[in-house]
Structures are given as structure tokens and as C-alpha cells.
Amino acid sequence: MEEKDAIVSQLNRINGQLVGVTKMYSDERACIDVVHQILAVRNSLGRVARELLTSEASRCTKEQKLADFDAILKELLR
């Protein structure tokens, strides 16, 4: 449950970043500043995706559901 709470917390943080990016754009902030924030959001999403994939790999190997994990990987990498 701790892992799920951490991921939800990260996603909430990312949501806040997106709200900030929208406000920056609406306020006509410098383009480079907006792009930097967009890149930060993208990096944050990448970290969450890697964390989810790692936890799923761990769960599948513990439960011997390697076929499920293989299907998930194929879906993500297509």
C-alpha cells in the first residue's frame, strides 16, 4: 500500500505541475520557461512509469506470472 500511496502522491505532484504549466502559458510567460516546465513534467511521468513497470515486474515474478509481464512489456514497447 505504501508503494501505491507514493505513486498517487507523485501523480498529484505532476498534476500540480501541469496546472502550473497551464497558468504559465495563460500568463504568457517566456516560451523557454514553459518548455522547461513541460520537460520537467515529462521527466516526472517517466519516473512514475518506470516505477510502475518495476513494481509490476517484481509482482509478476513473485507470483510466477511471467506471461502477464511479457504481455505488458510488449504493449508498452509497441
C-alpha positions, -999 to 999 in steps of 0.1 A, spaced: 0 0 0 29 24 7 41 20 -29 6 28 -42 4 59 -19 38 70 -32 27 67 -68 -5 86 -61 15 113 -44 38 116 -74 8 118 -98 -8 145 -77 25 164 -78 26 160 -116 -10 173 -118 1 204 -99 30 209 -123 6 207 -152 -17 233 -136 14 255 -132 23 250 -169 -12 260 -180 -11 291 -158 24 300 -171 12 297 -207 -20 317 -200 1 343 -183 23 345 -215 54 336 -196 86 332 -217 84 303 -240 116 288 -227 103 288 -192 71 270 -202 91 244 -222 114 238 -192 83 230 -171 69 208 -198 101 188 -198 100 186 -160 65 171 -162 76 146 -189 106 135 -168 83 131 -138 59 110 -158 88 88 -170 99 82 -134 64 71 -124 62 48 -155 95 32 -146 84 28 -110 52 11 -121 69 -11 -145 95 -21 -119 68 -29 -93 48 -49 -119 79 -69 -128 85 -77 -92 49 -87 -85 48 -109 -116 80 -127 -108 69 -133 -72 36 -147 -84 51 -165 -113 30 -146 -138 58 -140 -163 35 -144 -193 14 -115 -179 45 -93 -175 57 -103 -210 23 -91 -224 26 -58 -205 61 -52 -219 50 -59 -254 21 -35 -251 44 -8 -237 71 -12 -263 49 -12 -294 
